Amino acid sequence: MTKISAPGATGAELLRDTFGEDAALARAGAAFPAVSIPWEQLASVSGWAVWLGHPPVPSGLPILPVAAELIWDDPLVALAAATAVSLDYAVRRGAASSIATANLLRHEAPTAVIVPGEVHPSLLSAIDQVKQLGIPVVPGADTLTSIPSFAARAAAHGSPVSVPHDPALSFQTIEVSDRIGGNPLSSFVLHHEGERDSVTVIGDLSARLGVEIGVLDPNIGLEETAGLEAIALTYPSFLDGVTSRIEGHSLEVAWASGYEPRPQDLGEVIRAWLKALQGLRLVDVRIAFAPPQGRSAFLTDMRARASAFKEFRSNPQG
């Protein structure tokens, strides 16, 4: 990228800021109309495709939901449309550099370009730029699961979560009705000593919340847990109508009226997306709530373990 676009930039601005105003993709997108992307659809599809060829399009292929003239009239404009939507997604997901954008889109690109045949040589340079951004460009797709980022999204959607969920739902602006966690008696930690691939919930939804995530992977050691912890705390915001953030040393989960999350769903959405986006096989999520009145020995122990692990991670030499 030549510079980082701010959230809310138009498709034309995203393309210009990324490639420079003289690039073919930027020129193709210069006259884009204002486009409103129905991000919530990504909770029910594995991604959107742009078909860079002649009809017929395979039955059931979810086509990028933009104006028809953007994806059917000119192949270069279609490439620009797919790229602009993916860049918009990446900026909304917090990507703040070209490296971060490419890394994020390789894991969760919302669009893919399908090339079922030969393309004109004039498109080759633009196609290479699209690939470098991490947007899948495939020669043909019998199934969407042949596209890695689509397969990851489909796998997560297939998890036992009872409500719509997807990274794109974190783009929602919600009016908070209620919240839990985010207080001194709550805790949140991710460590590298997971024991089983499951979600365990103790207690009923309440203000005092403990979340302990154990992963087990040869590529995740002590140093890697801090970054993974920062990623995992955002995953409850993938639930429809829910947002999450770190507050102090604990996770705060808030929601709009009518969207109170099930405790099991809070655990399952973390487990599902750690597996889908981080490639982890064993994710052990334990969630505990204290009763409205009185103490919870389990939550007290969880808070003590979280504090001890974070202290050790900060100063492993003791």
C-alpha positions in Angstrom: 0.0 0.0 0.0 1.2 3.5 -0.7 -0.8 4.6 2.4 -3.3 3.1 4.8 -6.9 4.1 4.1 -9.2 5.0 7.0 -12.4 2.9 7.7 -15.2 4.3 5.7 -13.1 5.0 2.6 -14.9 4.5 -0.7 -13.9 1.7 -3.1 -12.2 4.2 -5.4 -10.2 5.7 -2.5 -9.1 2.2 -1.3 -7.8 1.3 -4.7 -6.1 4.6 -5.2 -4.4 4.5 -1.8 -3.3 0.9 -2.2 -1.9 1.0 -5.8 -1.5 4.7 -6.6 -3.8 6.7 -8.9 -2.1 5.6 -12.1 -2.4 1.9 -11.6 -4.9 0.0 -13.8 -7.0 -1.2 -10.9 -7.2 2.3 -9.5 -8.2 3.7 -12.8 -10.8 1.0 -13.3 -12.4 1.8 -9.9 -12.2 5.6 -10.2 -15.8 5.9 -11.3 -17.2 3.3 -8.9 -20.6 4.3 -7.5 -21.1 4.3 -3.7 -21.4 0.6 -2.8 -23.1 -0.7 0.4 -21.8 -4.2 1.1 -24.3 -6.5 3.0 -21.5 -7.8 5.3 -24.1 -9.7 7.4 -24.4 -12.2 4.4 -21.0 -13.5 5.2 -22.5 -15.2 8.3 -24.4 -17.5 5.9 -22.0 -18.0 3.0 -18.3 -18.9 2.8 -17.4 -15.9 0.6 -18.3 -14.1 -2.6 -16.9 -14.9 -6.0 -16.2 -12.8 -9.1 -16.4 -14.9 -12.2 -13.8 -13.7 -14.7 -15.1 -15.5 -17.7 -18.1 -16.1 -19.9 -21.4 -17.6 -18.6 -22.7 -20.0 -17.6 -21.7 -19.5 -14.0 -21.8 -22.7 -11.9 -25.1 -23.1 -10.0 -25.0 -22.1 -6.4 -21.9 -19.9 -6.7 -22.4 -16.9 -4.4 -21.6 -13.9 -6.6 -20.3 -10.6 -5.1 -23.4 -8.6 -4.2 -22.6 -5.4 -6.1 -24.2 -3.7 -9.1 -24.1 -6.0 -12.2 -22.2 -3.6 -14.3 -19.2 -3.8 -11.9 -18.7 -7.5 -12.3 -20.0 -8.5 -15.8 -19.2 -5.7 -18.3 -15.4 -5.3 -18.0 -13.0 -7.9 -16.5 -10.7 -5.2 -15.1 -13.6 -3.5 -13.4 -14.6 -6.8 -11.9 -11.1 -7.3 -10.6 -11.2 -3.8 -9.1 -14.6 -4.5 -7.5 -13.4 -7.7 -5.8 -10.2 -6.0 -4.6 -12.0 -2.9 -3.3 -14.4 -5.1 -1.2 -11.5 -7.2 0.2 -9.6 -4.0 1.1 -12.7 -2.5 2.8 -13.0 -5.7 4.8 -9.3 -5.7 5.8 -9.4 -2.1 6.9 -12.5 -2.8 9.0 -10.8 -5.8 10.5 -7.9 -3.5 11.6 -5.2 -4.2 9.0 -2.8 -1.3 9.2 -0.1 -2.2 6.7 0.3 -4.0 3.4 1.8 -7.0 5.2 -1.1 -7.1 7.7 -3.6 -6.8 4.9 -2.1 -9.7 2.9 -1.8 -11.9 5.9 -5.4 -11.3 7.0 -6.8 -11.8 3.5 -4.9 -15.0 3.0 -6.8 -16.4 6.0 -10.2 -14.8 5.6 -10.6 -13.0 2.3 -14.3 -12.4 1.7 -13.9 -12.5 -2.1 -12.2 -14.8 -4.6 -11.6 -14.3 -8.3 -12.3 -17.4 -10.4 -10.7 -17.6 -13.8 -12.3 -20.4 -15.8 -10.2 -19.9 -18.9 -7.6 -17.8 -20.7 -7.4 -14.1 -19.8 -6.3 -11.2 -22.0 -2.6 -10.4 -21.4 -3.6 -6.9 -20.4 -5.1 -8.3 -17.2 -2.0 -10.3 -16.1 -0.4 -7.5 -14.2 -3.6 -6.6 -12.3 -4.2 -10.2 -11.5 -0.7 -10.5 -10.0 -1.4 -7.4 -7.8 -4.6 -9.0 -6.6 -2.7 -12.2 -5.7 -0.1 -10.3 -3.8 -2.8 -8.8 -1.6 -3.8 -12.2 -0.5 -7.0 -12.4 -2.5 -7.5 -15.9 -3.9 -7.3 -16.1 -7.7 -8.1 -19.6 -8.8 -8.3 -21.2 -12.3 -11.6 -22.7 -11.6 -13.5 -24.1 -8.5 -15.5 -27.2 -8.4 -16.4 -26.4 -4.9 -15.9 -23.3 -2.7 -14.0 -25.4 -0.2 -11.1 -25.6 -2.7 -10.4 -21.9 -1.8 -8.6 -22.0 1.6 -10.1 -18.8 3.0 -13.6 -20.0 2.0 -13.0 -23.4 3.5 -11.9 -21.8 6.8 -15.1 -19.7 6.9 -17.3 -22.7 6.1 -15.6 -24.8 8.8 -16.2 -22.1 11.4 -19.8 -21.7 10.3 -20.3 -25.4 10.8 -19.4 -25.2 14.5 -22.1 -25.7 17.2 -22.9 -22.0 17.7 -26.6 -21.3 17.8 -26.6 -17.8 16.3 -25.1 -16.2 13.2 -21.4 -15.5 13.6 -18.6 -14.2 11.4 -15.7 -11.8 11.5 -17.8 -9.4 9.4 -20.4 -9.2 12.1 -17.8 -7.4 14.2 -18.4 -4.4 11.9 -21.8 -3.9 13.4 -22.4 -0.7 15.4 -24.6 -1.6 18.3 -26.4 0.2 21.0 -25.3 -1.6 24.2 -28.1 -2.9 26.3 -26.0 -4.9 28.9 -22.5 -6.1 29.5 -20.5 -8.6 31.6 -16.9 -8.9 32.6 -14.4 -6.1 32.4 -14.2 -5.7 36.2 -11.5 -6.5 38.8 -13.2 -9.8 39.8 -13.1 -11.1 36.2 -10.2 -12.6 34.2 -9.1 -13.6 30.8 -6.1 -15.6 29.7 -4.8 -17.8 26.9 -2.0 -20.3 27.6 -0.3 -23.1 25.8 -1.2 -26.0 28.0 -4.7 -27.1 26.7 -5.9 -30.5 27.8 -8.9 -31.2 25.6 -10.7 -29.9 22.6 -13.9 -28.7 24.1 -15.9 -25.9 25.7 -16.8 -26.1 29.4 -19.1 -23.6 31.1 -19.7 -23.3 34.8 -22.5 -21.1 36.2 -25.0 -18.8 34.6 -24.4 -15.6 32.8 -23.4 -12.9 35.3 -21.3 -9.8 35.7 -18.2 -11.6 37.0 -16.7 -13.7 34.2 -13.6 -15.8 33.9 -12.3 -17.1 30.5 -9.4 -19.5 30.3 -8.3 -20.7 26.9 -5.7 -23.5 26.6 -4.2 -24.3 23.2 -1.9 -27.1 22.4 0.3 -26.7 19.3 4.0 -27.2 18.6 4.1 -23.7 17.0 2.6 -22.0 20.0 5.0 -21.4 22.9 5.0 -19.0 25.8 5.9 -16.0 23.7 3.2 -16.6 21.2 0.4 -16.8 23.7 0.3 -13.0 24.2 -0.5 -12.2 20.6 -2.9 -15.1 20.3 -4.7 -13.9 23.5 -5.1 -10.4 22.0 -6.7 -12.0 18.9 -9.0 -14.3 20.8 -10.5 -11.6 22.9 -12.1 -10.1 19.7 -13.8 -13.3 18.7 -17.0 -12.9 20.8 -17.7 -9.8 18.7 -18.2 -12.2 15.8 -21.5 -13.1 17.3 -24.5 -11.2 15.9 -25.3 -8.2 18.1 -22.3 -8.7 20.4 -19.1 -6.8 20.9 -16.1 -7.5 23.0 -12.9 -5.8 24.2 -10.2 -6.1 26.9 -10.9 -4.0 30.0 -8.2 -4.2 32.6 -7.1 -7.8 32.8 -10.5 -9.3 31.8 -12.8 -9.7 28.8 -15.8 -7.4 28.6 -18.7 -8.7 26.5 -21.6 -6.3 25.6 -24.6 -6.8 23.5 -27.6 -5.0 22.0 -31.1 -5.5 23.3 -32.4 -8.9 22.3 -29.0 -10.3 21.6 -27.9 -11.6 25.0 -25.3 -14.4 24.2 -25.6 -17.9 25.4 -22.5 -18.8 27.6 -21.9 -21.9 25.5 -21.9 -19.7 22.3 -19.2 -17.4 23.8 -16.9 -20.4 24.2 -17.8 -22.1 20.9 -17.2 -18.9 18.8 -13.7 -18.5 20.3 -12.9 -22.2 19.8 -14.3 -22.2 16.2 -12.4 -19.2 14.9 -9.1 -20.0 16.7 -9.3 -23.2 14.7 -10.4 -21.7 11.4 -8.2 -18.6 11.3 -5.2 -19.7 13.4 -5.1 -23.4 12.3 -5.2 -24.8 15.8 -6.4 -28.3 16.4 -6.9 -28.4 20.1 -8.6 -25.4 21.8 -9.7 -25.9 25.4 -12.1 -23.1 26.4 -13.3 -22.8 30.0 -15.8 -20.2 31.1 -17.0 -19.6 34.6 -19.5 -17.1 36.1 -19.9 -16.1 39.7 -23.4 -16.1 41.2 -25.1 -12.7 41.5 -24.4 -12.9 45.3 -21.5 -14.6 46.9 -18.3 -16.1 45.7 -17.3 -18.7 43.1 -14.3 -20.9 44.1 -13.8 -21.9 40.5 -13.7 -18.3 39.3 -11.4 -17.4 42.1 -9.0 -20.2 41.1 -9.3 -19.2 37.5 -8.4 -15.6 38.3 -5.4 -16.7 40.3 -4.1 -19.0 37.5 -4.6 -16.2 34.9 -2.6 -13.7 37.1 0.2 -16.2 37.7 0.5 -17.2 34.0 0.6 -13.5 32.9 3.2 -12.7 35.5 5.3 -15.7 34.3 4.9 -14.7 30.7 6.1 -11.1 31.5 9.1 -12.3 33.5 9.9 -16.0 32.5 13.3 -15.8 34.2 11.7 -15.1 37.5 
